[in-house]
Amino acid sequence: MKAILEFSLPEEQVNFDLAVKASEILLALSDFRTWLRSQRKYTELEDLEYKFANKAWDELHRILNERGIEDLL
C-alpha cells in the first residue's frame, strides 16, 4: 500500500512544511510531555507550581485525546 501526498507549491507551502515536519513536531510534543511528567514526578515544586503542572498535564492529555493523537506519543 502506498500513500502519496500532493501539494501545489508555492500556494500550499505551509501545508507541505507541516507534512514534511510532522514527525519532528510530534517528537517535540513528546519531549515536552516527558519534561512535564518529570517536573510533576521528580522535581520539588511549590504547592501552586504543582497544581499548575498537574492542570497543564491534564489539559495536554485532554487536547491530545480530543485530537486523536495521544496514542502516537
PyMOL Python script that loads the backbone (N, CA, C, O; Angstrom):
from pymol import cmd

cmd.read_pdbstr("""\
ATOM      1  N   MET A   1       0.840  -1.169   0.000  1.00  0.00           N
ATOM      2  CA  MET A   1       0.000   0.000   0.000  1.00  0.00           C
ATOM      3  C   MET A   1       0.891   1.239   0.000  1.00  0.00           C
ATOM      4  O   MET A   1       1.873   1.306   0.739  1.00  0.00           O
ATOM      5  N   LYS A   2       0.548   2.195  -0.815  1.00  0.00           N
ATOM      6  CA  LYS A   2       1.269   3.451  -0.877  1.00  0.00           C
ATOM      7  C   LYS A   2       0.286   4.591  -0.684  1.00  0.00           C
ATOM      8  O   LYS A   2      -0.885   4.501  -1.052  1.00  0.00           O
ATOM      9  N   ALA A   3       0.785   5.648  -0.107  1.00  0.00           N
ATOM     10  CA  ALA A   3       0.001   6.878   0.022  1.00  0.00           C
ATOM     11  C   ALA A   3       0.861   8.022  -0.489  1.00  0.00           C
ATOM     12  O   ALA A   3       2.032   8.140  -0.130  1.00  0.00           O
ATOM     13  N   ILE A   4       0.287   8.841  -1.308  1.00  0.00           N
ATOM     14  CA  ILE A   4       1.028   9.954  -1.883  1.00  0.00           C
ATOM     15  C   ILE A   4       0.305  11.246  -1.535  1.00  0.00           C
ATOM     16  O   ILE A   4      -0.885  11.411  -1.802  1.00  0.00           O
ATOM     17  N   LEU A   5       1.054  12.149  -0.936  1.00  0.00           N
ATOM     18  CA  LEU A   5       0.529  13.484  -0.664  1.00  0.00           C
ATOM     19  C   LEU A   5       1.009  14.398  -1.775  1.00  0.00           C
ATOM     20  O   LEU A   5       2.177  14.352  -2.161  1.00  0.00           O
ATOM     21  N   GLU A   6       0.128  15.215  -2.283  1.00  0.00           N
ATOM     22  CA  GLU A   6       0.493  16.105  -3.374  1.00  0.00           C
ATOM     23  C   GLU A   6       0.131  17.532  -2.991  1.00  0.00           C
ATOM     24  O   GLU A   6      -0.964  17.796  -2.496  1.00  0.00           O
ATOM     25  N   PHE A   7       1.058  18.442  -3.224  1.00  0.00           N
ATOM     26  CA  PHE A   7       0.858  19.841  -2.875  1.00  0.00           C
ATOM     27  C   PHE A   7       1.142  20.716  -4.088  1.00  0.00           C
ATOM     28  O   PHE A   7       2.032  20.428  -4.889  1.00  0.00           O
ATOM     29  N   SER A   8       0.375  21.778  -4.204  1.00  0.00           N
ATOM     30  CA  SER A   8       0.635  22.782  -5.236  1.00  0.00           C
ATOM     31  C   SER A   8       1.491  23.868  -4.604  1.00  0.00           C
ATOM     32  O   SER A   8       1.015  24.673  -3.803  1.00  0.00           O
ATOM     33  N   LEU A   9       2.765  23.874  -4.983  1.00  0.00           N
ATOM     34  CA  LEU A   9       3.689  24.859  -4.427  1.00  0.00           C
ATOM     35  C   LEU A   9       3.804  26.032  -5.386  1.00  0.00           C
ATOM     36  O   LEU A   9       3.773  25.814  -6.597  1.00  0.00           O
ATOM     37  N   PRO A  10       3.931  27.218  -4.925  1.00  0.00           N
ATOM     38  CA  PRO A  10       4.150  27.657  -3.550  1.00  0.00           C
ATOM     39  C   PRO A  10       2.866  27.923  -2.770  1.00  0.00           C
ATOM     40  O   PRO A  10       2.932  28.272  -1.591  1.00  0.00           O
ATOM     41  N   GLU A  11       1.705  27.769  -3.393  1.00  0.00           N
ATOM     42  CA  GLU A  11       0.443  28.105  -2.737  1.00  0.00           C
ATOM     43  C   GLU A  11       0.216  27.311  -1.452  1.00  0.00           C
ATOM     44  O   GLU A  11      -0.321  27.857  -0.488  1.00  0.00           O
ATOM     45  N   GLU A  12       0.607  26.048  -1.415  1.00  0.00           N
ATOM     46  CA  GLU A  12       0.384  25.183  -0.260  1.00  0.00           C
ATOM     47  C   GLU A  12       1.673  24.900   0.509  1.00  0.00           C
ATOM     48  O   GLU A  12       1.832  23.835   1.105  1.00  0.00           O
ATOM     49  N   GLN A  13       2.579  25.861   0.486  1.00  0.00           N
ATOM     50  CA  GLN A  13       3.885  25.682   1.142  1.00  0.00           C
ATOM     51  C   GLN A  13       3.745  25.363   2.624  1.00  0.00           C
ATOM     52  O   GLN A  13       4.450  24.494   3.138  1.00  0.00           O
ATOM     53  N   VAL A  14       2.844  26.054   3.315  1.00  0.00           N
ATOM     54  CA  VAL A  14       2.673  25.825   4.757  1.00  0.00           C
ATOM     55  C   VAL A  14       2.198  24.396   5.018  1.00  0.00           C
ATOM     56  O   VAL A  14       2.712  23.730   5.916  1.00  0.00           O
ATOM     57  N   ASN A  15       1.237  23.927   4.253  1.00  0.00           N
ATOM     58  CA  ASN A  15       0.748  22.553   4.422  1.00  0.00           C
ATOM     59  C   ASN A  15       1.839  21.536   4.090  1.00  0.00           C
ATOM     60  O   ASN A  15       1.955  20.507   4.755  1.00  0.00           O
ATOM     61  N   PHE A  16       2.633  21.822   3.069  1.00  0.00           N
ATOM     62  CA  PHE A  16       3.751  20.951   2.717  1.00  0.00           C
ATOM     63  C   PHE A  16       4.755  20.880   3.860  1.00  0.00           C
ATOM     64  O   PHE A  16       5.189  19.795   4.246  1.00  0.00           O
ATOM     65  N   ASP A  17       5.127  22.052   4.405  1.00  0.00           N
ATOM     66  CA  ASP A  17       6.094  22.088   5.512  1.00  0.00           C
ATOM     67  C   ASP A  17       5.575  21.313   6.721  1.00  0.00           C
ATOM     68  O   ASP A  17       6.331  20.593   7.372  1.00  0.00           O
ATOM     69  N   LEU A  18       4.292  21.463   7.016  1.00  0.00           N
ATOM     70  CA  LEU A  18       3.711  20.718   8.138  1.00  0.00           C
ATOM     71  C   LEU A  18       3.777  19.214   7.902  1.00  0.00           C
ATOM     72  O   LEU A  18       4.108  18.459   8.816  1.00  0.00           O
ATOM     73  N   ALA A  19       3.469  18.778   6.702  1.00  0.00           N
ATOM     74  CA  ALA A  19       3.510  17.347   6.394  1.00  0.00           C
ATOM     75  C   ALA A  19       4.932  16.803   6.488  1.00  0.00           C
ATOM     76  O   ALA A  19       5.151  15.713   7.017  1.00  0.00           O
ATOM     77  N   VAL A  20       5.891  17.559   5.977  1.00  0.00           N
ATOM     78  CA  VAL A  20       7.284  17.119   5.983  1.00  0.00           C
ATOM     79  C   VAL A  20       7.844  17.091   7.403  1.00  0.00           C
ATOM     80  O   VAL A  20       8.645  16.217   7.736  1.00  0.00           O
ATOM     81  N   LYS A  21       7.431  18.034   8.237  1.00  0.00           N
ATOM     82  CA  LYS A  21       7.984  18.157   9.589  1.00  0.00           C
ATOM     83  C   LYS A  21       7.089  17.566  10.667  1.00  0.00           C
ATOM     84  O   LYS A  21       7.333  17.782  11.854  1.00  0.00           O
ATOM     85  N   ALA A  22       6.074  16.838  10.284  1.00  0.00           N
ATOM     86  CA  ALA A  22       5.122  16.289  11.256  1.00  0.00           C
ATOM     87  C   ALA A  22       5.798  15.399  12.290  1.00  0.00           C
ATOM     88  O   ALA A  22       5.455  15.468  13.470  1.00  0.00           O
ATOM     89  N   SER A  23       6.737  14.579  11.885  1.00  0.00           N
ATOM     90  CA  SER A  23       7.398  13.695  12.852  1.00  0.00           C
ATOM     91  C   SER A  23       8.228  14.507  13.843  1.00  0.00           C
ATOM     92  O   SER A  23       8.290  14.153  15.020  1.00  0.00           O
ATOM     93  N   GLU A  24       8.864  15.584  13.394  1.00  0.00           N
ATOM     94  CA  GLU A  24       9.630  16.441  14.298  1.00  0.00           C
ATOM     95  C   GLU A  24       8.700  17.176  15.271  1.00  0.00           C
ATOM     96  O   GLU A  24       9.030  17.348  16.444  1.00  0.00           O
ATOM     97  N   ILE A  25       7.556  17.598  14.781  1.00  0.00           N
ATOM     98  CA  ILE A  25       6.567  18.256  15.640  1.00  0.00           C
ATOM     99  C   ILE A  25       6.087  17.277  16.705  1.00  0.00           C
ATOM    100  O   ILE A  25       5.972  17.638  17.876  1.00  0.00           O
ATOM    101  N   LEU A  26       5.813  16.059  16.307  1.00  0.00           N
ATOM    102  CA  LEU A  26       5.363  15.033  17.243  1.00  0.00           C
ATOM    103  C   LEU A  26       6.445  14.724  18.276  1.00  0.00           C
ATOM    104  O   LEU A  26       6.138  14.549  19.456  1.00  0.00           O
ATOM    105  N   LEU A  27       7.702  14.655  17.849  1.00  0.00           N
ATOM    106  CA  LEU A  27       8.801  14.407  18.784  1.00  0.00           C
ATOM    107  C   LEU A  27       8.963  15.562  19.768  1.00  0.00           C
ATOM    108  O   LEU A  27       9.238  15.334  20.946  1.00  0.00           O
ATOM    109  N   ALA A  28       8.798  16.792  19.301  1.00  0.00           N
ATOM    110  CA  ALA A  28       8.886  17.950  20.188  1.00  0.00           C
ATOM    111  C   ALA A  28       7.772  17.902  21.225  1.00  0.00           C
ATOM    112  O   ALA A  28       8.005  18.188  22.399  1.00  0.00           O
ATOM    113  N   LEU A  29       6.576  17.546  20.806  1.00  0.00           N
ATOM    114  CA  LEU A  29       5.451  17.417  21.728  1.00  0.00           C
ATOM    115  C   LEU A  29       5.703  16.300  22.733  1.00  0.00           C
ATOM    116  O   LEU A  29       5.376  16.441  23.911  1.00  0.00           O
ATOM    117  N   SER A  30       6.275  15.208  22.282  1.00  0.00           N
ATOM    118  CA  SER A  30       6.620  14.104  23.175  1.00  0.00           C
ATOM    119  C   SER A  30       7.686  14.526  24.184  1.00  0.00           C
ATOM    120  O   SER A  30       7.609  14.169  25.360  1.00  0.00           O
ATOM    121  N   ASP A  31       8.682  15.288  23.723  1.00  0.00           N
ATOM    122  CA  ASP A  31       9.720  15.789  24.625  1.00  0.00           C
ATOM    123  C   ASP A  31       9.120  16.694  25.698  1.00  0.00           C
ATOM    124  O   ASP A  31       9.497  16.613  26.867  1.00  0.00           O
ATOM    125  N   PHE A  32       8.188  17.551  25.299  1.00  0.00           N
ATOM    126  CA  PHE A  32       7.540  18.435  26.265  1.00  0.00           C
ATOM    127  C   PHE A  32       6.734  17.625  27.272  1.00  0.00           C
ATOM    128  O   PHE A  32       6.767  17.901  28.471  1.00  0.00           O
ATOM    129  N   ARG A  33       6.014  16.626  26.780  1.00  0.00           N
ATOM    130  CA  ARG A  33       5.221  15.762  27.663  1.00  0.00           C
ATOM    131  C   ARG A  33       6.122  15.059  28.668  1.00  0.00           C
ATOM    132  O   ARG A  33       5.775  14.966  29.846  1.00  0.00           O
ATOM    133  N   THR A  34       7.275  14.563  28.221  1.00  0.00           N
ATOM    134  CA  THR A  34       8.232  13.897  29.101  1.00  0.00           C
ATOM    135  C   THR A  34       8.785  14.869  30.137  1.00  0.00           C
ATOM    136  O   THR A  34       8.909  14.526  31.313  1.00  0.00           O
ATOM    137  N   TRP A  35       9.116  16.083  29.700  1.00  0.00           N
ATOM    138  CA  TRP A  35       9.619  17.096  30.625  1.00  0.00           C
ATOM    139  C   TRP A  35       8.574  17.433  31.678  1.00  0.00           C
ATOM    140  O   TRP A  35       8.887  17.513  32.866  1.00  0.00           O
ATOM    141  N   LEU A  36       7.330  17.632  31.243  1.00  0.00           N
ATOM    142  CA  LEU A  36       6.263  17.975  32.176  1.00  0.00           C
ATOM    143  C   LEU A  36       6.039  16.844  33.174  1.00  0.00           C
ATOM    144  O   LEU A  36       5.829  17.101  34.359  1.00  0.00           O
ATOM    145  N   ARG A  37       6.081  15.612  32.717  1.00  0.00           N
ATOM    146  CA  ARG A  37       5.940  14.461  33.613  1.00  0.00           C
ATOM    147  C   ARG A  37       7.065  14.454  34.648  1.00  0.00           C
ATOM    148  O   ARG A  37       6.832  14.207  35.831  1.00  0.00           O
ATOM    149  N   SER A  38       8.269  14.724  34.194  1.00  0.00           N
ATOM    150  CA  SER A  38       9.416  14.760  35.091  1.00  0.00           C
ATOM    151  C   SER A  38       9.268  15.862  36.141  1.00  0.00           C
ATOM    152  O   SER A  38       9.598  15.661  37.310  1.00  0.00           O
ATOM    153  N   GLN A  39       8.779  17.002  35.727  1.00  0.00           N
ATOM    154  CA  GLN A  39       8.558  18.096  36.668  1.00  0.00           C
ATOM    155  C   GLN A  39       7.570  17.690  37.756  1.00  0.00           C
ATOM    156  O   GLN A  39       7.776  17.973  38.936  1.00  0.00           O
ATOM    157  N   ARG A  40       6.505  17.029  37.347  1.00  0.00           N
ATOM    158  CA  ARG A  40       5.471  16.617  38.297  1.00  0.00           C
ATOM    159  C   ARG A  40       5.974  15.528  39.230  1.00  0.00           C
ATOM    160  O   ARG A  40       5.621  15.502  40.409  1.00  0.00           O
ATOM    161  N   LYS A  41       6.793  14.633  38.708  1.00  0.00           N
ATOM    162  CA  LYS A  41       7.152  13.438  39.447  1.00  0.00           C
ATOM    163  C   LYS A  41       8.442  13.576  40.257  1.00  0.00           C
ATOM    164  O   LYS A  41       8.533  13.038  41.360  1.00  0.00           O
ATOM    165  N   TYR A  42       9.441  14.288  39.728  1.00  0.00           N
ATOM    166  CA  TYR A  42      10.760  14.253  40.333  1.00  0.00           C
ATOM    167  C   TYR A  42      11.278  15.606  40.833  1.00  0.00           C
ATOM    168  O   TYR A  42      12.340  15.661  41.454  1.00  0.00           O
ATOM    169  N   THR A  43      10.564  16.674  40.578  1.00  0.00           N
ATOM    170  CA  THR A  43      11.025  17.997  40.978  1.00  0.00           C
ATOM    171  C   THR A  43      10.233  18.477  42.183  1.00  0.00           C
ATOM    172  O   THR A  43       9.013  18.329  42.244  1.00  0.00           O
ATOM    173  N   GLU A  44      10.945  19.052  43.135  1.00  0.00           N
ATOM    174  CA  GLU A  44      10.251  19.628  44.288  1.00  0.00           C
ATOM    175  C   GLU A  44       9.645  20.957  43.863  1.00  0.00           C
ATOM    176  O   GLU A  44      10.355  21.913  43.548  1.00  0.00           O
ATOM    177  N   LEU A  45       8.330  20.996  43.860  1.00  0.00           N
ATOM    178  CA  LEU A  45       7.615  22.184  43.425  1.00  0.00           C
ATOM    179  C   LEU A  45       6.856  22.788  44.598  1.00  0.00           C
ATOM    180  O   LEU A  45       6.471  22.093  45.538  1.00  0.00           O
ATOM    181  N   GLU A  46       6.655  24.082  44.521  1.00  0.00           N
ATOM    182  CA  GLU A  46       5.771  24.744  45.473  1.00  0.00           C
ATOM    183  C   GLU A  46       4.349  24.270  45.190  1.00  0.00           C
ATOM    184  O   GLU A  46       4.061  23.773  44.101  1.00  0.00           O
ATOM    185  N   ASP A  47       3.479  24.421  46.154  1.00  0.00           N
ATOM    186  CA  ASP A  47       2.108  23.937  46.015  1.00  0.00           C
ATOM    187  C   ASP A  47       1.425  24.492  44.756  1.00  0.00           C
ATOM    188  O   ASP A  47       0.796  23.744  44.008  1.00  0.00           O
ATOM    189  N   LEU A  48       1.550  25.785  44.531  1.00  0.00           N
ATOM    190  CA  LEU A  48       0.921  26.398  43.367  1.00  0.00           C
ATOM    191  C   LEU A  48       1.536  25.883  42.067  1.00  0.00           C
ATOM    192  O   LEU A  48       0.824  25.655  41.089  1.00  0.00           O
ATOM    193  N   GLU A  49       2.855  25.699  42.055  1.00  0.00           N
ATOM    194  CA  GLU A  49       3.522  25.154  40.872  1.00  0.00           C
ATOM    195  C   GLU A  49       3.065  23.727  40.597  1.00  0.00           C
ATOM    196  O   GLU A  49       2.832  23.358  39.446  1.00  0.00           O
ATOM    197  N   TYR A  50       2.938  22.931  41.643  1.00  0.00           N
ATOM    198  CA  TYR A  50       2.490  21.548  41.495  1.00  0.00           C
ATOM    199  C   TYR A  50       1.065  21.499  40.939  1.00  0.00           C
ATOM    200  O   TYR A  50       0.759  20.698  40.056  1.00  0.00           O
ATOM    201  N   LYS A  51       0.198  22.368  41.468  1.00  0.00           N
ATOM    202  CA  LYS A  51      -1.183  22.422  40.967  1.00  0.00           C
ATOM    203  C   LYS A  51      -1.213  22.808  39.498  1.00  0.00           C
ATOM    204  O   LYS A  51      -1.973  22.239  38.714  1.00  0.00           O
ATOM    205  N   PHE A  52      -0.378  23.781  39.126  1.00  0.00           N
ATOM    206  CA  PHE A  52      -0.332  24.206  37.728  1.00  0.00           C
ATOM    207  C   PHE A  52       0.211  23.093  36.833  1.00  0.00           C
ATOM    208  O   PHE A  52      -0.329  22.850  35.753  1.00  0.00           O
ATOM    209  N   ALA A  53       1.268  22.419  37.271  1.00  0.00           N
ATOM    210  CA  ALA A  53       1.848  21.324  36.486  1.00  0.00           C
ATOM    211  C   ALA A  53       0.819  20.219  36.266  1.00  0.00           C
ATOM    212  O   ALA A  53       0.722  19.663  35.173  1.00  0.00           O
ATOM    213  N   ASN A  54       0.052  19.904  37.308  1.00  0.00           N
ATOM    214  CA  ASN A  54      -0.992  18.881  37.165  1.00  0.00           C
ATOM    215  C   ASN A  54      -2.096  19.342  36.223  1.00  0.00           C
ATOM    216  O   ASN A  54      -2.598  18.563  35.412  1.00  0.00           O
ATOM    217  N   LYS A  55      -2.467  20.601  36.335  1.00  0.00           N
ATOM    218  CA  LYS A  55      -3.500  21.133  35.447  1.00  0.00           C
ATOM    219  C   LYS A  55      -3.017  21.123  33.993  1.00  0.00           C
ATOM    220  O   LYS A  55      -3.767  20.766  33.085  1.00  0.00           O
ATOM    221  N   ALA A  56      -1.758  21.518  33.784  1.00  0.00           N
ATOM    222  CA  ALA A  56      -1.183  21.506  32.433  1.00  0.00           C
ATOM    223  C   ALA A  56      -1.125  20.084  31.877  1.00  0.00           C
ATOM    224  O   ALA A  56      -1.426  19.863  30.704  1.00  0.00           O
ATOM    225  N   TRP A  57      -0.740  19.122  32.718  1.00  0.00           N
ATOM    226  CA  TRP A  57      -0.680  17.716  32.310  1.00  0.00           C
ATOM    227  C   TRP A  57      -2.060  17.224  31.872  1.00  0.00           C
ATOM    228  O   TRP A  57      -2.210  16.609  30.817  1.00  0.00           O
ATOM    229  N   ASP A  58      -3.056  17.506  32.698  1.00  0.00           N
ATOM    230  CA  ASP A  58      -4.421  17.073  32.383  1.00  0.00           C
ATOM    231  C   ASP A  58      -4.923  17.724  31.093  1.00  0.00           C
ATOM    232  O   ASP A  58      -5.543  17.066  30.257  1.00  0.00           O
ATOM    233  N   GLU A  59      -4.649  19.016  30.940  1.00  0.00           N
ATOM    234  CA  GLU A  59      -5.110  19.730  29.744  1.00  0.00           C
ATOM    235  C   GLU A  59      -4.388  19.233  28.498  1.00  0.00           C
ATOM    236  O   GLU A  59      -5.010  19.068  27.448  1.00  0.00           O
ATOM    237  N   LEU A  60      -3.090  18.995  28.600  1.00  0.00           N
ATOM    238  CA  LEU A  60      -2.340  18.458  27.470  1.00  0.00           C
ATOM    239  C   LEU A  60      -2.937  17.136  27.012  1.00  0.00           C
ATOM    240  O   LEU A  60      -3.138  16.921  25.817  1.00  0.00           O
ATOM    241  N   HIS A  61      -3.219  16.259  27.951  1.00  0.00           N
ATOM    242  CA  HIS A  61      -3.767  14.955  27.582  1.00  0.00           C
ATOM    243  C   HIS A  61      -5.209  15.048  27.084  1.00  0.00           C
ATOM    244  O   HIS A  61      -5.625  14.259  26.235  1.00  0.00           O
ATOM    245  N   ARG A  62      -5.954  15.990  27.598  1.00  0.00           N
ATOM    246  CA  ARG A  62      -7.313  16.206  27.083  1.00  0.00           C
ATOM    247  C   ARG A  62      -7.253  16.632  25.619  1.00  0.00           C
ATOM    248  O   ARG A  62      -7.999  16.124  24.782  1.00  0.00           O
ATOM    249  N   ILE A  63      -6.357  17.571  25.321  1.00  0.00           N
ATOM    250  CA  ILE A  63      -6.221  18.061  23.947  1.00  0.00           C
ATOM    251  C   ILE A  63      -5.713  16.963  23.021  1.00  0.00           C
ATOM    252  O   ILE A  63      -6.249  16.782  21.928  1.00  0.00           O
ATOM    253  N   LEU A  64      -4.684  16.226  23.447  1.00  0.00           N
ATOM    254  CA  LEU A  64      -4.152  15.138  22.625  1.00  0.00           C
ATOM    255  C   LEU A  64      -5.221  14.089  22.346  1.00  0.00           C
ATOM    256  O   LEU A  64      -5.340  13.588  21.228  1.00  0.00           O
ATOM    257  N   ASN A  65      -5.986  13.770  23.364  1.00  0.00           N
ATOM    258  CA  ASN A  65      -7.057  12.789  23.222  1.00  0.00           C
ATOM    259  C   ASN A  65      -8.149  13.306  22.282  1.00  0.00           C
ATOM    260  O   ASN A  65      -8.639  12.576  21.420  1.00  0.00           O
ATOM    261  N   GLU A  66      -8.516  14.564  22.460  1.00  0.00           N
ATOM    262  CA  GLU A  66      -9.545  15.173  21.620  1.00  0.00           C
ATOM    263  C   GLU A  66      -9.127  15.188  20.148  1.00  0.00           C
ATOM    264  O   GLU A  66      -9.952  15.001  19.254  1.00  0.00           O
ATOM    265  N   ARG A  67      -7.836  15.412  19.915  1.00  0.00           N
ATOM    266  CA  ARG A  67      -7.311  15.457  18.544  1.00  0.00           C
ATOM    267  C   ARG A  67      -6.992  14.066  17.991  1.00  0.00           C
ATOM    268  O   ARG A  67      -6.646  13.924  16.818  1.00  0.00           O
ATOM    269  N   GLY A  68      -7.109  13.037  18.847  1.00  0.00           N
ATOM    270  CA  GLY A  68      -6.856  11.676  18.398  1.00  0.00           C
ATOM    271  C   GLY A  68      -5.391  11.359  18.179  1.00  0.00           C
ATOM    272  O   GLY A  68      -5.059  10.505  17.356  1.00  0.00           O
ATOM    273  N   ILE A  69      -4.504  12.035  18.904  1.00  0.00           N
ATOM    274  CA  ILE A  69      -3.070  11.792  18.710  1.00  0.00           C
ATOM    275  C   ILE A  69      -2.357  11.337  19.978  1.00  0.00           C
ATOM    276  O   ILE A  69      -1.139  11.161  19.965  1.00  0.00           O
ATOM    277  N   GLU A  70      -3.080  11.146  21.059  1.00  0.00           N
ATOM    278  CA  GLU A  70      -2.439  10.723  22.307  1.00  0.00           C
ATOM    279  C   GLU A  70      -1.726   9.390  22.144  1.00  0.00           C
ATOM    280  O   GLU A  70      -0.667   9.178  22.736  1.00  0.00           O
ATOM    281  N   ASP A  71      -2.288   8.500  21.356  1.00  0.00           N
ATOM    282  CA  ASP A  71      -1.679   7.172  21.171  1.00  0.00           C
ATOM    283  C   ASP A  71      -0.388   7.239  20.345  1.00  0.00           C
ATOM    284  O   ASP A  71       0.372   6.272  20.311  1.00  0.00           O
ATOM    285  N   LEU A  72      -0.140   8.357  19.689  1.00  0.00           N
ATOM    286  CA  LEU A  72       1.072   8.484  18.875  1.00  0.00           C
ATOM    287  C   LEU A  72       2.296   8.845  19.717  1.00  0.00           C
ATOM    288  O   LEU A  72       3.428   8.742  19.245  1.00  0.00           O
ATOM    289  N   LEU A  73       2.067   9.270  20.963  1.00  0.00           N
ATOM    290  CA  LEU A  73       3.188   9.686  21.802  1.00  0.00           C
ATOM    291  C   LEU A  73       3.676   8.542  22.650  1.00  0.00           C
ATOM    292  O   LEU A  73       4.619   8.706  23.424  1.00  0.00           O
TER     293      LEU A  73
END
""", "prot")
cmd.dss("prot")
cmd.show_as("cartoon", "prot")
cmd.util.cbc("prot")
cmd.orient("prot")
